[in-house]
Amino acid sequence: MSFRKHFDKLQGQFDKVMDRLDSPKPGSAPPAVPSYSRPGQYPGQYVPPPGQYSQGPYPPPGQYTQSTQGAYNASPYPPGGYQSQYSPGGQPYGYPGGQYQQPVPHSGYYGPPPIPNHPQGQQESPYQSVPTPDLSSKPGSTGPPPPPLSSKPSGSAPPPYQADHNSSYYWNPTFSPEIPVSEHFDYDLGAGGWGNNELQTYTSYPPNAFHTPQHTLVVRAIVDKSKSADRDKYTSARLLSKQRLARRRGYVSAVLSAPCARGIWPAFWMLPEEPFEWPTDGEIDIFEAWNGGVENHSCLHWGGYSDPQDKNKHRTINTNMRDVTVPHEYGLAWEQDEYGGEGGRLIWYIDGRAVMKAQRPPGTRRLESWRVLLNIAMGGTVCDGCVPENGSYDMTISRLSMGDLPPGGWERFEIDYHNCREGRPL
């Protein structure tokens, strides 16, 4: 037998053995696909058609079903009785006296904590329909809390937003387990209701804010009603970026997924650096949703809620997201006069699409000194007194950045500002 025939015979026998070893066993299931995998990274995963989400406005036309009022309709914001998340009445910003303060975590521990015993699946919230809160009910009702809503709405949700990388970032922090959260953020600490009768105590403990091996930042609200001390029953984190906007114009954005449940209020927003006066110096809300709702509230505030003259000092547009628990990019582009002073223009974006515009109100602080805030509040007036169920509620940020260019550049900004809807007053 020639060498070639002998080699082919051995090769055939080897192939038969490998085919037998590789064939799936009866009743076996394919390996689970990790939740953090990219589309198409594992067999059987959904892969969007080429170019479906690579360019242009997102989502595709008609993907989000609109109500009779339109998907980008405006409604009174916030629900009745809303105060501020901080000191009301135009007083200088600060912490209420006697608030519970907590130490900064030990510098040797930066990794994510173990997941609490309460499963994330206990969070629930509606998807196809959102119940209208009963604004006549009072916070602190003695009745039992409402049953939890689903944090993973049913129905077909849009795929996660895939943002193009922007090389113009001047701040783009790395969320690595080797880096402490305090490298890029300060902590607001304490309880006291935060002007809205909220339940949470903001801490600097690692279980409430940490980086993951997947290089995400997690802000986690934890509800454990079995704790003996009230300050430990509802804990969360409120992070303030050490980085200021620091430009006369630019774009700040976050790609995040948020919890969706009764009594839960996640937010990505901005305030001027301290000291400042609220509401005179202003507040900008880029993302916030509350009480199991699936609408994002894009807002600009520079007035209070008790003075009737202040009702026009608010601008808001509500956007029906269908599902806030999947990643979306929420951003704000700002443009101000180069030589300082009053005036300026703002555009709110969701997944690269302009959803609201506003002028910077006279008397508000210029944006160079503003800071980013990330937090999850619980209960209180905005959530209509609803109390969240035991469990953990995560807001996961996969990217947070400040850049020199808005989506499409400054020429696109001019077009968006011309075509975009202006925020409506209360």
Summary of the structure (lengths in Angstrom):
residues: 426
radius of gyration: 24.3
end to end distance: 92.2
largest distance: 101.8
contacts: 1264
relative contact order: 0.19
helix: 12%
strand: 27%
